[in-house]
């Protein structure tokens, strides 16, 4: 690989070029039988500058931080029409820019490009892409832009973020970020994340109040969060929700899927259309705090502190198709009542209700489910 100055740093690929070598990067002739082309280039760079990605062709992008004062590009141009792609990699007033565009006369083109880029550890990134995934690892800076579709993966990054994808997973790990990441569909997984970064699928909600609460709102897909020090509001049209630890209130709602919460130090509201719910409360709740759990169909298990103070209002309904009678099991004494009810026009159901008080009975635990057991346990 040849290291060149900012002034001379330019790669270009134009359809019909017979053979060309630019700054050490060989471009095969148009008649070549190769399925793709590998390009490599390095440009001198200063920490604190910006990498601008203007990718009209789209393509997957992986940006890695390294301890060098330079930006290195390794590009693989692929797909049926890769020879119609023009690539410019050059110095820019604020840093370095990578630009791709399509030439040729085709009305429909097909490309599959991959860009692997190394930047100084302190470097910002701006993205405008016709489609493709974005990955950033071990970089500190400001990350802004959008892709027409593809996953966004941030690992070991710090700074401000405002990134959008029209469809794809969002995964953020071991990072300290402020701002937002949006997707119109896909899984959201946050692991080891500090700061008040928020994820949402609603483009109109990309400037939520930055109060430190984890906010994830998906039209569909699973949500996994390992830690929410200031609580979480998690909504998905369908998919599993899991939050391992929370330091404040949790509000979780899914159209269909299991919900696992805890241990948490705050109130809980957990609702699923169909699925099991498991909740663990790590401290005694204040009189004004409540736990509300509702499942259209499924088993609910809750673990409470040994010295829990609260009132229980538990009810499970079941139909003849359930094939048995669900149970309400509790480490605290409850009064159990069984009733039968036939809703107008609905499926006949029977109900088991459990009520009781622990300690002073300050807070409230309300659980509703159908065709599933309710289990209330004391913490070990």
N, C-alpha and C positions, 0 to 999 in steps of 0.2 A: 504494500500500500504506500502511496506517495503522499507526503504531507505538503500542502500548498498554502499559499497566503490567501487572505480573504478576497483580495482583488481579483485573483485568477480562479476562484473556486466556482466552477460551473460544469454541470453534467447535462447533456442534452441527448435525447433519443428521438429521431424523426423517421417516420415511415419512408422506406425507399433508400435510406443511406446504405451504400455498398459496404463500407468498412470504415470505422472511425475510432481513434483513440484520443480521449480527452483527459488530460491530467492523470494518466495512468489507468483509466477505467476503459476496458475494451468493450466496444459495442459490436456484436456480431452482425454480419450482413443480413439483409432482409430475407435472403434465400436460405439462411442457415436452418438446419434441421433441429436445432436446439429448441426445447419447449419453453425456455425462459432465459433470462439474463441476470447475472449477478453483478452488482455495481458496489464499489467500496470507495469511500472518500473521507477525508478529515480536514477540518477547518479550524484555525486558531480561534479561541473564544475566551471571553472574560466571565468569571462568576458573577451572577446577578443579572445577566442579560436574559434574552427571551428566545426560545425556539418557536418559530412560527411554522405551523403545518397547514398548508393550503392544498388539500388533496381532492381535486375535482374527480379523479378516478376512483377515489376511495382506496381502501387497503387496510390491512391490520398493521397497527403501530405498537411497538414496544420501546419505551424510553427508560434507560437505566442511568443512574448517577454513577460517576466515577471520579477519581481524584486526579483529573487532568484538566489543563486549561485549553481544552479543545472539544469540538463536537465531531463525532465520528458517525458516519452513515454506512450501513450495509443494507442494500436493497435487493430483493428478489422480485423481478418483474415477470409475471406469469399470466396465464389465460390465453384464450384464442387470439386476442388483439393486442398483446403486450407491445408489439412493435409500433403501434399507433400512439404510444404513450410518450409524452415529452416530460422530462424530469429536469428541474433546476434545483440545485443545491448550492447556495451562495450566501455570502455575507449580506447582512440586512442592517439598516440603521440602528435597530435595537438588539442585534445579535445575529442569528442565523435563520435562514428560511429554506424550507423544503416545499417545492411547488410541483404538482403534477397536473397535466392537462392531456386531453385526447385530440389527436390530429386525424388525418385520413378522411375518407368520404363516407364511411359507414354510418347509417342512421341508428343502428343498434350495435353496441360493442360489448365485449365480454373480456374482463381482465380479473386477475387475482394477484394482487401485489402484497408484499410483506416488507415492512420497514423496521429495522432494528437500529436504534440510535442511542449513542452514549453522550451524555452532557455533563458539565461540571455539577458537583453536588448541590450547589446553590444556583438554581436556574429555573426560570418560569417557562410555561408552555401555553401556547394558544393554538387551538385546533378548529379547523373548518374542513369537514370530510364528507364526501359523497356516500360513505358507508364503510363500516369495518370496526373492529374492536380497538380499544385503547388500553394499554397497560403502562403504568408508571411505577417505578420502584426506586427507593432510596434517593429521592430528590426533594429539596426544600425550595418552595417558591409559590407562585400564583398559577393556578391551573384553570384555564377558561376555554369554553368552546362547545362544539356539538358535532355529533356524527349522525348520519341518516339511519344508522342501525348497527348494532354490535355491542358487545359487552364492554363495561368499564371496570377495570381492576386497578386499585390503588394499594400499594404495599410498602410500608415503611416510608411514607411521605409526610411532609409537614408544610403548613401554610394555609392559604386561602384557595377554595375550590368553588367553581360554578360550571359544572359539566352536564351535558344533556345527551341522551341517546334516544332515538325513536323506538327502540326495541332491543332488549338484551339484559343480561344479568348485571347487577351492580355488586361488587365485592370490595370491601375496604378492610384492610388488616394492619394492625400494629402502626397506626398513623395518628397524627395530631392535627386536626383540620377544623376550620371554620367555613361555613357556607353550605352548599347544597349539591346533590347529584340527583338527576331526574331520569326516569325511564318510563316508557309507556307499557312495559310488560317485562316480566322476568323475575328471577329470584333476587332478593336483597340479603346479603350476608355481611354483618359487621362484626369484627373480631379484634379485640384489643384496641379499640378506637377511643381517643381522647378528643376533647373539643366538642363543639355543638353542631358538627356536620349532620345534615338531614338528608333523607332520601325520599323521593316521592315520584309517583307516576303522573301526576297532574301538572301539566306544563304551566297552568295559570297560577299554581301555588308555589312557584319557585322562589318566593321571597318570604318564607314564613318567619314568625317571630323567633329570634335566636336566643331562646331562653335556656338552652342546654338540654332540653328534653329531646330524646330520640324520637323522630317522627318518620314513619315509613307508611306510605299509602300506595298500594298496588291494585291494579285491576285484576290481577291474578298472579299467583306464584307464592312460594314459601318465603318466610322471613326468619332469619336467625341472627340473634344479637347475644354476645357473651356478657356484656356489661353496660348498664345504663345508670350511671351515678345519680342523675337527676330525673329518672323516670322515663317512660316511653308511651307513645301513642302509635299503635300498630294496626293497620287495617289492610286486608287483602280480600279480593273477590273470591279467592279459593286457594287454599294451600295451608301447609302446616306453619304454625307460629311457635318459635322457641326463643325465650329470653332467659339466660342462665342466672343473671344477678341484676338486681335493681335496687337503687338507693332511695327510690320514691315511688309514687303512684304509677301503675301500669294499666293501660286501657288497650285490650287486644280483641280484635273482631275479625273473623274469617267466615266466608260463606260456606266453606266445607274444609275440614281438616282438624287435626289434633292441635291442642295448645298446651305448652309446657312453660310454666313461669316459676322462677324462684331458685334460690331464696330471695325474697324481696322484703324491703323495709317499709313499704307503703301500702296503700289501698290497692285493690285489684278489681277490675271489671273485665271479665273474659267471656266472650260469646262466640259460639260456632254453630253453624247450621247442622252439621253432622260431624261428630268426632269426639274423642276422649279429651278431658281437660285435667291437667295435674298442676296444682298450685302449692307452693310452700311459702309460708309467712314466717319471717325470722324474728319478729319482735311483737310485743303486745301493741295493739292498735288503740288509738285514742277513741274517746266516745263518739266523736264525729266521723270516724273513718268506718268504711264498710268494705265487705267482700261480696261481689255479685258475680255469680257464675251461672251461665245458661248454655245448654246444649240441646239442639233439636233431637239428637239421638246419640247416646254414648254414656260412658262411665265417667264420673267426676270423683277425683281424689284430692283432698286438701290436708296439708300438714300445718298445724298451728303450734305456737309456743306452749310449753307445759303449763304456764300460769295464765293462759288466755282468759281474758275477760270479754264476754260477748254473748249475744243471743243468737240462737240457731233457728232458721226457718228453711227447712229442706223438704223437697218434694220430687219424687220420681213417678212418672206415669208409664203405663205399659198397656200394650194391646194384645189381643189374642194371638197375633202373629209372632209375638216375642218368644213364645215357646216356654215360658216359665214366669216366675215372679221375681223382680229385682229386689235388692236389699238396700237398706240404709244401715250402715255400720258406723259406730261412733265410740271413741274412747271416753267421751262424756255421756252421762245418762240423758236419754231423750225419751219423750213420749211419742209413740208411734200410733198413727191412725190410718186406717185403710178405708177408702171411699170408692164408689163407682160413679162414672159420669158418662153420658152419651151426648156429645155436642151435636147441635142441630146440623144435620147434613154431614157430620164428620164421622170418623172412625170411633166406635165405642172404646173407652179407656177406663182403666182403674188407676187409682192414685194411692201412693203411700206417702204420708207426710210425717216428718219428724221435727219436733220443736223442743226447746230447752234453753237453759241459761247456764253459763259457766262464769264463776266468780261473781263480779258485780253486774255482769250483763251490759257493759257499756257499749261496745261496738256491735255490729250486726253481720252475720254471715247468711246470705240468701243464695240458695242453690236450686236450680230447676233443670230437670232433664227428662228424657223419655227413653224407655227401653234400655236402661242402664242403671248400674249400681251407684250409690253415693257412699263414699268412705271418708270418715273424718278421723285423723290420727293426731296424737300428741307427738311433738318432736322428741327425738331420743335424748 
